Amino acid sequence: MRLRTLVLREIFERKSQLLTSFLAILLGITVIVSIKNITYYSEKAVAREMDSLGANVLVLPKSATLQDYYAADLQSQTMPEEYVTTLAMSDLAGLDNISPKLSVPIELQGKTFTLTGILPKSEFQAKAAWGGAGIFSRPIGCGASVGMMGSTDKKTLARKRVIETLEDNEVLVGADVASKLGLKDGGKLNVLGKTFSISAVLPQTGTVDDSRVFAHLHVVQDLSKRGPVINAIEVIGCCMEISKGLVEKINHLLPDAKVVTIAQITTTQQNVNRMMSNLSLMFLVIIIFVGGASIANYMYANVFERRREIGTLMALGANSGLVLRIFLLKALILGVAGGIGGYVLGTILAMVLGPKLAGVVVLPMPFLALLAVGISVALALAASYFPARRAARLDPCATFQEV
């Protein structure tokens, strides 16, 4: 009789016990796959939310403070613009967006505002040496891409800091500046003796940006006669890399500058992601204990109930290796079936519950199929090994003596 025939008969002889063990694996793998799936897309959603909050790492002059930055009081403190080049050409991972700025005080119609120079994305792309820096795309594992806005979407500057293009004669005007001076899109504005076209009026943000006028960085440097200097570099950094010491690496790269992180933003993402990972790990541990105990109990009971049949098989010439293979192959089939079924059900469950529980759209993740089958098979084989070895060591003579 072939090994396959023996295994199939062995599987279907005890259907109720087999079904119980199969359900234990199936439900456990379903939970693991659904949590992993939802966790992955939730982390991406959290990353997008973190991106929308703007910069989470700031490079400031050595004597500046975070309070100076938020009070827009950095006009007298500067650092060389070459710091931007140093960052862009470094091999530091996690520098997603780099946005240098220079702020100077200006007076418009008797009211004091801040003129802020920014460097558009096109300026970075024009420098071939920076082409491989990768500062405008998030590395794998850091969440969604931080999309750069085009020239028709400049109103989102206050959130993302980087725009596609900004001509030398264009400015972007904050909401408070526009309201107090009666400015509108397409209008004209004279700043420090130069006439600019208002490319866009930015929406209200409730921050110091509402009282700012944004122009090209090099134009602001020329008008203010400051030279090639800046007073802040805003960085949207990958929170995973920040937790691995990105701030310390930037400090080492720019020892004459001060590097600070907006802890609340990075800590929030790290804590949420850690909580999801821990939840997934907790369920994995539970299924290993519950599923493993169920399979082991089924296998031990199966060996005990069928010990005389096993003895008969061995008396007919089957060796210990054949008996061991019968039980392990049965466990392998059970594990593969449970893994595939758990992946399918877990994916469906994640796609249904993801939008309702986590508010994210969840899509199938093929690599989880390998994870599900791997965990299921490993669990089934590990839990079945000792019962199978016990069956393989049965003494045929002893089994025939039992009543």
SULWOMO-V783199 format. One record per pair of residues at least 12 apart in sequence whose ideal C-beta (glycine too) atoms are under 6 Angstrom apart, sorted by the first residue. I is the first residue (numbers start at 0). J is the second residue. D is the distance in whole Angstrom. If there is no record, write none. Layout:
i=(I,I)
j=(J,J)
d=(D,D)
This chain:
i=(5,6,6,6,9,10,16,20,20,20,21,23,23,24,24,24,25,25,25,27,27,28,28,28,28,28,29,29,29,30,31,31,32,32,32,32,32,33,33,33,34,34,35,35,36,36,36,37,37,37,37,38,38,40,40,41,41,42,43,43,44,45,45,46,46,47,49,49,50,52,53,54,54,54,55,55,55,55,56,56,56,57,58,58,58,59,59,60,60,61,62,63,65,71,71,73,73,73,74,74,74,76,77,77,78,80,80,82,83,87,87,87,89,91,92,92,93,93,93,93,94,95,95,95,95,96,96,96,97,97,98,98,98,99,99,99,100,100,100,101,101,101,101,101,102,103,105,108,110,112,112,113,114,114,115,115,116,116,116,117,117,118,119,119,119,120,120,120,121,141,141,145,147,148,149,150,150,153,153,153,154,154,154,156,157,157,157,160,165,167,167,168,168,169,169,170,170,170,170,170,171,171,171,171,172,172,172,173,173,173,173,173,174,174,174,175,175,176,177,182,184,184,191,238,238,238,241,242,246,246,290,291,291,294,294,295,298,298,299,302,302,302,306,306,307,309,309,310,310,310,313,314,319,322,322,323,323,326,326,326,327,330,330,330,333,334,334,334,337,338,338,338,341,342,342,346,349)
j=(325,325,328,329,329,329,297,293,294,297,337,290,293,290,337,375,337,340,341,286,290,337,338,341,371,375,341,344,345,282,282,283,341,342,345,367,371,345,348,349,279,282,279,367,349,361,364,349,353,357,361,275,279,359,361,357,359,272,142,143,359,268,271,142,143,143,264,268,145,264,158,233,234,235,236,261,264,265,234,236,260,259,232,256,258,231,257,76,78,257,76,76,259,113,207,102,230,231,102,103,104,230,228,230,256,227,229,253,99,129,132,134,252,248,138,240,236,237,240,245,134,137,145,235,237,145,161,235,134,234,160,161,233,118,229,232,115,117,231,116,216,219,229,230,115,223,190,180,179,176,210,211,212,219,211,213,214,216,219,213,216,216,162,164,165,147,161,163,164,237,239,235,161,162,163,163,164,171,198,199,199,201,202,171,201,204,208,233,215,215,218,195,196,196,198,188,195,197,212,214,198,199,201,213,197,200,212,201,208,209,210,211,201,203,209,209,210,212,200,197,199,200,222,265,268,269,265,269,258,260,378,378,382,379,382,382,383,386,386,386,389,390,393,398,398,390,393,393,395,398,395,395,391,390,391,387,391,383,387,390,387,379,380,383,379,375,376,379,375,371,372,375,371,368,371,363,361)
d=(5,6,5,5,6,6,5,5,5,4,6,5,4,5,3,5,5,5,5,3,5,6,6,2,5,5,5,4,4,5,6,6,6,5,3,5,5,4,4,4,5,6,6,6,4,6,6,5,5,5,6,4,6,5,5,5,6,5,5,5,5,5,5,2,5,4,6,5,5,5,6,4,6,6,6,5,4,5,4,5,5,5,4,5,5,6,5,4,5,5,6,5,6,5,4,6,4,6,6,6,6,6,4,5,6,4,5,6,5,5,5,6,6,6,6,5,5,4,3,5,5,5,5,5,6,6,6,4,5,6,4,5,4,5,5,5,5,5,5,4,6,5,5,6,5,4,6,6,6,5,5,5,5,6,5,5,6,4,3,6,6,5,5,5,4,5,5,5,5,4,6,6,5,6,5,5,5,6,6,4,5,6,6,6,5,5,5,6,5,6,5,6,6,5,4,6,4,6,5,5,6,5,6,4,6,5,6,5,5,4,6,5,6,4,5,4,5,6,4,6,6,6,4,5,4,6,5,5,5,5,6,6,4,6,4,4,5,4,5,5,6,4,6,5,5,5,5,6,4,3,5,4,4,5,4,5,4,6,3,6,5,4,5,4,5,4,4,3,5,4,3,3,5,5,4,5,5)
